Amino acid sequence: MKNRIQNAFEPIRASESLKRKTLAAVTSRRRPVAGTVRRHAVLATLLFLAVVSFGGYRVYYTPTDVISIDMESSVELSINRFERVISWNSFGSGGEEILESLSLRHKKYDDAVCTVINKTFLQGEDPEDMHVRLTVASNSPQRQRRLMETLAQGDGVLGDMSFECHAGFMENVREAHRHEMSLGKYSLYLELTEAGEELTIEEMRKMQMRDVRKRIQDKDPGDSEGAQQRKQHGQ
């Protein structure tokens, strides 16, 4: 019986042509699977690189510190965690026009302060008659202290002029800008009003810095507590 069944199927043979077609069909079905896996791997890699690049961009262009430079005009520098300038604002007449001629972006913060002071606002001015107020705010107290210590040294930055370096608060930056003032000038406004000065925000915005400083000195001849001050000339 077994032999009869085997003999019955013996004539049934797959032709070489049929074998080739069958093999081609199976192979064609396998290839898309492998290709799909590879495509998914490539897309996943590209997505990862895009996320990393975007994340790095956001980290670099996220401000962590603000330095306000207040003279007769005011300039405010936004600093990233790498201590580089990423943006700036100008307050007061002519400030923005002067800043346009400078290359501040990506500069180290102390170099940028040096550039703003020595190469712009002091041109044609007698350093002996100038006074600069620096206000530093940061998301980190440790960074704020380090930035202030560097700026307070003043070497190569402020020459013979007198200056002072104060601590500010990041939470006051937005409110200062809302009133069209730098952080430094707005901090002075808060200082004066807390000391009992009758002064409106509009009056403060229009005041020259020399007048603001005179009012502070009239209130406290020793200047504000906590200020780091230095006058290089004669030292």
Stockholm file with secondary structure:
# STOCKHOLM 1.0

chainA/1-235         MKNRIQNAFEPIRASESLKRKTLAAVTSRRRPVAGTVRRHAVLATLLFLAVVSFGGYRVYYTPTDVISIDMESSVELSINRFERVISWNSFGSGGEEILESLSLRHKKYDDAVCTVINKTFLQGEDPEDMHVRLTVASNSPQRQRRLMETLAQGDGVLGDMSFECHAGFMENVREAHRHEMSLGKYSLYLELTEAGEELTIEEMRKMQMRDVRKRIQDKDPGDSEGAQQRKQHGQ
#=GR chainA/1-235 SS CHHHHHHHHTTCCCCHHHHHHHHHHHHHHHHHHHHHHHHHHHHHHHHHHHHHHHHHHHHHTSCCEEEEEESSSEEEEEECTTSBEEEEEEESTTHHHHHTTSCCTTCBHHHHHHHHIIIIITTTSCGGGCEEEEEEEESCHHHHHHHHHHHHHCTTTSTTSEEEEEECCGGGHHHHHHTTCCHHHHHHHHHHHHTTCCCCHHHHHHSCHHHHHHHHHHHCTTCCTTCEEEECTTC
#=GC SS_cons         CHHHHHHHHTTCCCCHHHHHHHHHHHHHHHHHHHHHHHHHHHHHHHHHHHHHHHHHHHHHTSCCEEEEEESSSEEEEEECTTSBEEEEEEESTTHHHHHTTSCCTTCBHHHHHHHHIIIIITTTSCGGGCEEEEEEEESCHHHHHHHHHHHHHCTTTSTTSEEEEEECCGGGHHHHHHTTCCHHHHHHHHHHHHTTCCCCHHHHHHSCHHHHHHHHHHHCTTCCTTCEEEECTTC
//
